[in-house]
Amino acid sequence: MNRIFTMLFAMAFCIFALAGGVATAYLVGGLVEEHLFTGASRLTNILFLMLTFVMIIATLLTLAERKWSAFMQDRVGPNRARLAIPGLGNRSLGGIPHIITDVLKMLTKEDFVPGTANKFLFNLGPVLAFAPVFALFAVVPAGPSVTVFGKHVDMVVATPDFGMLYVLAIASLAVYGTSLAGWSSNNKFALLGGVRASAQMISYEVALGLALVGLFLAFSSVQMPALVGDVGNALVAGTGQARYLWRSDGAFDLGLPAWGIFIQPLGFIAFFVASFAETKRAPFDAPEGESEIIGYFVEYSGMKFGMFMISEFMEVVVLAGVTTALFFGGHHLPFGGEWLAAQPLMQEHGWLYGTILGTVFWIKVVLLIWVQLVIRWTFPRFRYDQIQNLGWKILLPAGLANVFISGALVLWDPSLRMLGIVGLLEIGFVVALTMSKGTKAAGAHDTAHGHGHDAHGLPAAGGHGLPAHADPHSHSPAGAH
């Protein structure tokens, strides 16, 4: 019971902390718009959205991943680093001191540079791995546009017309960081890791772009605010993902919103898998797998290695933010959004309305981060040929099929209702496929190889021939091929 209450308290604290940060961002944005110049809130959004929310969440993820992996594997988790607090004794504080020790270790560890390395490119590698990831969140709307102190405040850093093209272009620059890190180290193992990382990232960029084309066709825009949309009212219908495919009549709006997950479920799966592979996290961590090959950053130490590490956790946050904006309605509620916007209190205090919806956005982001951590500690590492087959032979054809199907359905029914019906059928098919029971592996093995014989026609180890431990040529468990 104590553990349950502790988790509930931690969740409530996180929600209140997120709400406080969003409210502060809106109020500060209104103040600078009033006292400085028009558009000054965009500069403060850099401070709050990118330097505060993204960086702090990414830093806390270094601890959250250890805690969650310990929870899934029934371990104690990080508790060795402690702080001696007067009156409270020697406390582990839930592992939080480990963040402090990580920072001190990165800052004080010797900055080793190989003597035969290209020093300029060696130092440029971590920067190219970190900077593009950091810049990606600039176009993600983290809240609605509201009026604060009589001034218009947007909760986004930039709104270029080429919003998603910017995301795809900047994301592709990260491959240069891995390539330069492996090549400039003048280390054969690092070079192989860099080549493997580059091949993996390039192969999934094609599927990443194709997965979003159906969404662009549905909303006729590549601009992030247009894809997220605005809440409508009694006179004007909502736009983007704020509109409803079907809704009930009445003051309280209830229905099926045009979220990307409902109208583009196949695009969502392809985008999420491809983005996950781009982050090079398990089960797509073949470029960094110690059991297979030494990583491309093997020669890096100190804060340079820390930049590679923190950029990986930043990718987790940015992926969750972009996915929320594209497929989960951004800051919009699934229902009741028009009713909430019509309330006099919300119209009078724009910062309060923005705080509520901004907190909704960050809660969605945290939930998607949790999903990524679950995947990270559930699936084993894929083989490199499996990774390439998934990218080129599965995701690429699925993306092409999704483009043609989406284009035909949008031409047939511009209201997107047919697209929604097909999307719901796809979701039902995936759920049914996931919940179905598979056949026994042993039976399939016997059927495929003829009752205990291997692929070469010889008796299988542990079958009618030699026992598994007596096979002189076996280097793997019986039955493994």
TORSE-970606 format. One record per residue: x negated, y negated, z of N, C-alpha, C in turn. Coordinates in pm, whole numbers, plus 50000, padded with zeros to 5 digits. Each point is the difference from the previous one (the first is absolute). Example, Ala and Ser with C-alpha at 12.3 -4.5 7.8 and 13.67 -1.06 7.14 Angstrom:
BEGIN
486815056950780500894988150000499104988050000;500354989549928499184988150006500774989150073;
! end
This chain:
BEGIN
499185012150000500824987950000499144987450000;498895000550077499124988250005499434996949862;499695010749924499424997849868501054993949907;501255004550014501074994449915500214985350031;500064996750130500184986050039498824991549955;498805005650007498824992549954500084997049851;500435010149920500124997949855501104989949968;501135000850072501084990449977499574985950035;499264998750111499504986750039499024994749896;499125008849950499034995749898500714995649872;501045007349960500754996349879500694986550017;500634998050118500674987250025499004988650003;498835002450060498964989650005499524996449860;499825010149914499564997349864501034991749923;501305003350017501044992649929500044985550046;499904997750133500004986350051498754992549956;498865006949992498774993549954500134996049853;500585008849918500204996749859500954988249985;501115000150078500964989049993499364986950044;499185000550104499324987850045499054994549896;499275009049933499094995549895500724994049882;501125006149959500784994649887500594986450035;500574998850122500584987250042498944989150003;498815003350051498924990150003499604995849859;499965009649908499624996749862501014990449937;501285002350023501024991149944499954986150063;499874999350132499984987150067498774991849963;498845006649995498784993049959500114995649855;500585008549915500194996249860500894987749985;501084999350081500864988349996499304987450047;499155001350103499284988450053499004994549899;499245008849934499014995149904500684994549876;501155005649961500744994349887500504986050033;500384997950127500544987050040498934989550017;498845003850055498974990150035498834999449902;499825009949915498874999849907500484997449858;500255010349923500404998249861500835012049958;500724998549892500845010849948499135011649952;500315011850047499225011849966498955003550103;499904992050108498995003050103500295013150071;501285004250003500335012550067499375012049930;499724998649871499335011049929498605002350057;499354989250044498675001350060500075006650138;501004996250078500135006550131500445014549986;500675003449890500365013949977498775008749980;498944994249943498735007549989499515003750139;500114990550093499565002550137500865010650068;501324999049986500895008850074500165013649931;500295000149870500305012549932498765008349976;498944993849948498845007749957498975001650111;499704989250071498975000850103500525005150134;501304998450024500555004450129500715013349986;501095000449924500785012349992499215011449937;499484997849879499325010949929498745004350074;499174990650042498745003550065500215006350137;500934994750078500225005750134500615013949990;500995001849911500595013349984498965009949950;499164995849905498955009049950499015003550111;499674990550085499105002850112500625009650099;501284998050031500695009150092500175013949941;500035001049868500145013149938498785008950025;498834994050023498835008150033500235007950128;500794994650091500385007050122501255008549978;500984994649927501265007349980499765013249928;499075000249906499755012649929499405010450094;499134996050089499445009650097501085004950095;500844990950046501055003950094501015009249932;500404996849877500995008149932499445013749964;498735000649957499405013049970499915008550126;499684993850113499965007450127501395005050038;501034991849976501375004050031500425011949914;499664999949871500395010849910499225012850029;498774998650048499165011650026499985003950149;500884993750079500135003150142498674998150074;499364988749975498764996350068500244987750087;499024997050084500124988550090499874987049921;499094999649905499784987749925498914991550062;499754988349943498914991450048500284994550140;499135003150092500154994850137498674998250072;498885001649929498684999250064499584985550025;500304991249906499664985850020500994994050100;499484994450108500874995050108499564986150044;500934993150063499744986850055500275000450150;499064995050075500154999450145500784987350035;501285001550029500874988750030500134998750151;499704988550056500114998450146501435003050047;500095008650098501295003550057500705011549932;499585003349877500645011049926499065011749977;498744998350032499045010849983499495001149859;499435011749970499405002749869501105005349907;500494991649908501155003449918499615001849854;500665009849933499775001949857500884990949915;501094994950058500914990549933500485005349866;500315012949997500545005949877499005000849886;498714998850027498995000749896499644986849936;500634989150046499744986849940498524996050011;499305003150110498564996450006499175006149888;500505010649934499245005849889499904990249884;500994991349984499914989949895498844990550028;499854996250127498904991150039498665006749974;499895012750037498725007149979499705001449852;501035002249916499775000949855499444986949946;500604988950042499554987049951498584997350044;499695002650126498634997750049499005009049928;500405012349974499085009249931499714995249859;501044995749929499814995349863499134987449994;500204991150097499274987349997498555001550045;499715009650084498655001250057499175011149938;500615008849922499255010949941499054994749893;498855006449985498994995449904500545000149859;499774989149928500424998749861498915005949912;500145012749967498965007049924500264998749851;498974996349925500064999049854498915008949943;500335009949917498975008749941498974991949923;498765004150009498934992549936500094999849849;500555010549940500105000749854501364995549947;500864994950087501344995849958499964986449933;500984997549916500194986749944500714991650106;499254991150065500534993450119501204991249971;499984992949887501124991149970501295008049980;499945010349915501195008249977500365008250122;498995004050078500255007550123500814991650099;499684987150009500754991150089501354995949940;500105000349867501244996049936501075010850007;499615012650012500945011150003501074998850108;499634998150128501034998650105500914988049978;499464989249944500834988149975501075003149896;499605006949892500965003449895501005010550045;499675007750102500965009650054500984993350095;499574989350067500834993350102500844988849941;499414991349918500674987949955501265002749917;499995009249901501235002149923501175004850086;499725008850095501065004850088500574988650082;499134991450050500444988750081500864990349919;499674998349871500714990449916501345005149951;500245013050008501235005649945501254994950073;499904997750130501194996450077500454985749974;499254992549921500334986049978501334998249928;500445009749921501224998349922501185007850059;499845005850118501075008050061500874991050087;501304998449969500894992050086500295007550129;499614994050113500185006450131501204994650075;500844992149934501164994250066500764991249903;501204995750035500794991649910499504985649999;500404992549899499734985849992501104992650076;499634992450102500984993450087499624985350016;500884992650065499774985950030499664998450148;498824994650027499544997850137499644985250015;500634993350096499794985750022500304991849874;500995004849924500394993049878499075002349883;499035009150013499055002749892500125014549956;499715002449874500095013449941498735007850033;500165011950058498865008350040500155013849936;499005004249926499955013449941499065008750082;500375012550021499135009250073499205008549901;499244993349916499145006449903498894990249967;498845005149963498864991449970500114994349859;500345008349901500064995549860501125007349928;500634993149906501085006049921499754998049851;498945005949946499754998449856501035007849919;500214995549877500955006949912499535014149965;498725002450010499435013249966499735008050127;500874998950100499765005650133499495014350003;500765009649942499575013950006498835002949907;499874992249893498815001549917498754995950077;500154990050087498904996150089499635011550092;500995006750056499745011250091499255011149927;500465003649880499355010749925498594996249958;499814987349961498674995649956499014999550115;500414994250113499084998950114499715013650060;501015008750005499795013450056498985007849920;499964997749868499055007449916498564995650023;499804988350062498634995450026499315008050109;500775006950086499395007450110499115011249950;500235004849876499195010849948498544995649983;499784986949977498634995149987499235001250131;500694998450112499335001350129499485014050023;500815010149970499545013750018498905003649900;500144995449876498985003149899498664993750035;500034987350037498744993250035499395005850127;500835003650097499465005750124499275013049973;500575008549913499345012649970498764998449914;500084991149898498874998749908498844992250060;500304988950068498944991350051499255006150117;500545010550064499305006350112498785008049955;499935003049868498915008049946499915013550073;501165005950021500125012850069500905008949916;499525011949964500775008749910501345003950061;500035002650130501265003850063500984988350001;499494988050030500864988249997500504997249858;499155002349900500404997949862501125009649960;499875012650039501055009749969501304996350070;499904995350124501204995550071500644988049933;499174990649952500544988349931500675003549869;499395009349925500605004449873501325007050025;500035008550101501235007350032501094990350045;499644990150082500994990150045500514991749883;499094996049910500414991949885500935007749908;499675012749973500855008149913501385001950061;500065002050130501305001850067500834987349995;499384988550030500754987550004500494996149861;499175002149896500414996449864501135009049953;499945012850032501035009349953501364996750059;500044994550122501294997250063500514985949971;499154991549945500474986549965501025000449887;499865009649908500955001149890501385003750054;500055010050087501285004050059500574989150089;499124992350065500444989250088500754989449922;499474996149883500684990049920501295005149938;499995012549950501205005549938501145001650100;499665002850125501045002050102500824987550025;499454988349968500694987350026500764994649880;499795005749882500634994749880501525001050009;500515011150054501445001650015500614989350089;499274996150106500474989450089500014986649928;498984997449918499964987649922501164999449901;500325011349939501125000449905501334997350070;500145005350121501264998450073500264985550039;498964992850044500174986450049499474989449904;499485004149886499564990849893499014989650052;499085004250085499004990750052498845007850058;498844993450003498845005650068499604991350120;500794989950030499714991250112500555006150128;499185000150103500385006750125501264994250063;500144986750015501254994850059501245003749920;499885000749866501145003949919500355014750019;498995008450020500255014150025500655002050137;499564992350099500615001050133501404994149997;500184988549938501314993949982500444991450116;501154993349981500604991250101501405004950034;500374997850125501335004050047501054990849938;501135005949957501084992249943501014995750105;501154995549955501084995950089501335002849930;501064993650051501335002649945500144995149856;499194990449961500124994249866498935005249904;498825002850051498875004049916499535013850044;499815009149903499515013450031498514999750029;499565009750076498595000950032499175003549878;498714997950009499095003049891498985010250047;499325006249902498965009550034500535011550086;499225003950098500405010850088501004995650107;500334987050003501014995250095501415001949949;500165004049875501335002449945500485013950040;501295002349981500595013050032500405007049871;499775013049996500545008149891501495002350021;500365003450121501395001250042500104994150141;501064992950027500184994150132501484999550035;500254999450130501374999350050500494985650002;501284998449997500604986750010500084996050147;499864987150026500094995150137498884990350030;500094994150118498994990350041498655006650025;500045012350055498745007150027499675008749880;498884996849935499625007249879499395013650036;500555010349943499565013750022500055007449867;498895006049963499985007149873498625005749971;499795003849875498715005649957499204989049931;498914995550062499214989249938499185005249883;499614991049914499205003649881498525000550036;499675007250107498605001650038499305009049899;498714998049985499235007949906500045014850029;500115003850127500015014150036501255006949947;501094992549981501265005849952500105000149848;499444990049935500114999349854498745005349930;498915001450074498755005149944499315009750097;500675010850041499345009250094498795007049939;500085003549871498855006349935498844990149990;500334987349970498954989849998499394998050136;500825000650105499474998650136499035011250034;500375012349970499125011350032498684998849926;500094996849870498784998749920499134988550051;500634988750031499254988450048499355002950135;500735006150091499465002550133498865010149995;500155010549920498945010049989498764993949934;500204992549892498874993949930499304989850090;500764992050073499394990350090499265007050113;500565010850049499335007650107498675005649950;499995004849875498755005149943498994988749980;500494987949971499114988649983499294996350131;500655002750113499384996850128498905009950038;499935011449930498995010350025500105005850141;501205000850052500245006250129500515014249979;499785008650101500475013949991501495000149969;500455008849913499265011249939499244996549872;499834987149971499294995649880498604994750034;499375005450103498724994650045498825008149949;500145005949882498895007649942498734991649982;500084987049964498774992149988499244998350131;500685002350113499374998150130499915013050079;500385011249937500065012750073498625005350033;499685000550129498675004650042499775014749965;501085007949998499855014349971499775002749852;500274990349915499835001849856498874991649943;499964987250037498994991049947499844988450096;498834994650009499784988650087500624987649938;500604991450081500734988549951499114989749932;500644991349924499274989849925499384989550091;500404999350126499454990150093499035006350099;499365011049961499155007350093498814991650047;499514990849917498824992150035500364987250077;501294997650023500414987550065500095001950151;499664989650072500075000250146500464986450049;500244999250129500374987350060501314994549945;500044986949983501234993449959500335002849854;499035003549918500315003649861500855012649997;499635009850081500845011850011501364996450060;499984990650096501254995650060500954993749900;499464993049900500864994149897500675010849916;499275010749968500635011149929501115006150085;499745001650129500975006450087501244991450018;499834987150029501164991450025500784997749871;499325000149884500734998449874500935011849976;499625011850046500885011649986501274998250081;499884995050122501194997750082500814988149949;499344990249942500734989049939500815004949880;499445009549925500745005849888501285006750048;499955006250118501205006250057501084989550025;499604988650059500964989450030500544993849871;499114997049906500424993749875500915009349920;499675013049996500855009649932501405000350062;500064999850133501304999950067500764987149969;499324988549996500654987449971500534999349858;499195004149902500434999649860501145009949978;499915012050059501075009849985501304995150062;499914993450114501194994350062500654989649911;499184991249941500544989549914500605005549871;499455010849946500455005049871501125010250010;499985008350103500925011350004500925000450122;499774992050100500825000550120500624986450035;500254992049898500724987650019499244988850065;498705001550020499234989250063500544996750137;500324987350023500494995650130501515001350014;500685005349900501465000650004500485011650086;501164998150062500685010550073500735009249903;500205012750034500745009049909501474996349990;500544993450100501394995449998500114988350098;501024991849979500224988750090499124988049973;499265000049890499104988849973500764987249967;501055001249918500804988249966500754994750122;500515009050082500704995950123499064992550093;498775005050016499044993550089499634986249947;499774998949869499624987149941501114989750011;501265004650008501124990750006500314995050140;499355005550101500264995750137499524985650022;500804991650067499604986150023498674998650073;499745008950095498754999350075498805002249908;500125009449905498925002849908499794988449903;501104993749957499884988849909499464987650068;500274998650128499504988350073498555001650039;499615012050038498625002650043499375009849899;499414994649897499425008449897498875008750051;499234994950095498885007750053500475012750070;501184999650063500535011850067500415010649898;500644995549893500375009349893498765006249937;498994991749976498755005249944499295009550095;500084997350131499365008750098500645013849999;501335000649992500695012950001499635008249877;500084994049883499715007549877498505002649985;499174990750045498565002549996499615011650089;500645001250115499745011450088500475013049937;501144999449928500485011849927498965004549899;499384990549930498975003549901498845007350067;499504994750110498845006050064500325013350067;501255001950044500395013050053499975010549889;500484996349882499925009149885498555003249967;499144990050006498585002149972499395009950100;500304998150127499455008950104500515014349979;501265001749962500535013349976499305006849882;499734992449895499285005849886498555003050036;499414992150086498655003250049500025013250076;501045001750083500135012650074500125011949904;500764998449891500125010749901498645003449942;499184990049973498675002549946499125007450100;500134996850127499225007150103500465014450011;501305002449988500515013750005499445008149883;500014994249881499455007049883498525002550020;499314990150053498545001150020499645011850088;500815002850102499655010650095500855012549983;500695001349887500805011849973499415008549889;499614993749889499535007549884498495001650004;499505011849960498555001649986499504993149874;498704998749988499434993249885500245007949872;500434993049894500185006349871498655002149932;499935010449918498815001749918499974989149895;498804997349949499874988949906500765002949871;500025012649954500765003049878501494998650025;500475002950122501414998150032500374985249999;499094991650049500254985649999500144994849858;499105004349912500054995449861501235005649928;500355012550026501195005649937501264992750045;500074996450127501174992850049500134986449932;498874993249981500054986849939500325000349852;499345008949924500134999849855501115008949947;500265011350067500955009849946501374999550065;500134993250113501304999450069500514985650007;499224991150064500474986350020500114992249869;499055001949911500044992749872501225004049915;500265012949976501235003549926501274995950074;500005001250134501194995850077500234985049987;498934992249999500144985649983500534996349862;499505006849896500514997449865501485003649988;500385011550056501415003949997500884990150075;499504995050112500764990450079500214987049924;499004995849922500134987749922501115001449896;500005011149925501015002049894501395001450060;500125007750108501325002050062500524986850057;499134992550068500434987350060500414990049893;499214999149891500344990849893501355003349936;500275012949978501275004049940501174996950093;499845002550130501094997650095500254985150020;498964991849996500194985550014500724994449879;499655005049879500724995749879501465004550003;500265011950051501345005450005500874992450101;499424997250118500774993550107499114989650068;500054987449955499174989550063500334997450147;501145004750049500334998050142499165009050091;499245009249942499085009050071500735011050077;501325001149982500725010450074499675014049949;499885001649868499615013049947498585003650042;499144989850006498645002550050500055004550146;500924994150077500165004050139500535014250013;500965003849914500555013650005498925010349969;499234997449893498915009249966498965000350112;499734988550061499054999650110500475008150119;501284999150034500535008050111499945014949969;500255003749874499875014049961498565004850013;499044991549963498595003650014499635001850147;500514991150086499725001350143500605012950054;501235003249960500625012450043499235012249954;499464999649877499225011249948498725001850081;499334988950032498765000850077500275005450140;501094995450063500345004850134500325014949996;500785004349900500335014249989498765008449974;499114994949916498765007349972499125001050124;500004989350080499185000050121500575009550106;501335000450011500625008150104500145014749962;499795003449873500155013949956498875008550054;500295012850022499015009450052499245006349886;498685000350014499165006149897499865014950020;499525007049898499765014450010498755002750080;499915012050050498845003650080498765000749912;498924994550051498754999749922499475013949976;500165009050100499475013549986500715007549889;501324998549993500765006749895499624995049863;499834987049988499614994249872498625004949959;499115001750102498655004749970500025014249949;500795008650064500075013949957500605001149860;501044992049974500645000549868499054995449891;499234989450029499124994349898498835009249968;499475007250104498775007649978500225015250002;501255004550003500255014349984499705008150122;500604997250111499945008250120498595002050050;499394989150039498735001150069498784999549913;500124996149875498844998749912499784985449970;498744996149988499694986149976500124996849851;499614987849963500184995349863499175007749899;498945007050049499125007349909500375014849993;501145003950065500425013949994499375008650107;499174994450087499355007650106500885000050124;499845009750087500785000150124499704987750083;501074993650049499824987850078499475003250138;499184991150052499455001850134501135000450101;500025010050087501065001250098501215007349945;500005004249870501145007049940499725014949999;500065006349877499755014349988498525003049982;499194989649995498585002149984499274997650129;498924991849994499214997250118500744990750093;499795001050130500544990150093499324986749980;500634989550050499504986449975498594998350051;499695006050117498664997750056498955008449933;500425009849913499035008849938499674996149858;500604989349950499744995549863498664993049995;498995005949936498664993950002499904987249921;500964997349909499934988149916500984989350042;500695002050112501054990450041499394989150085;500224987549960499564988350077501184991950046;501215004949985501194992750039501005009750060;501014995050071501005008850059500685008649895;500465011850042500665009249908501214993449938;500135001949871501144994349930499764986249945;498854993350037499744986549949499355000749864;500484992249907499454999949864499714986149959;
! end
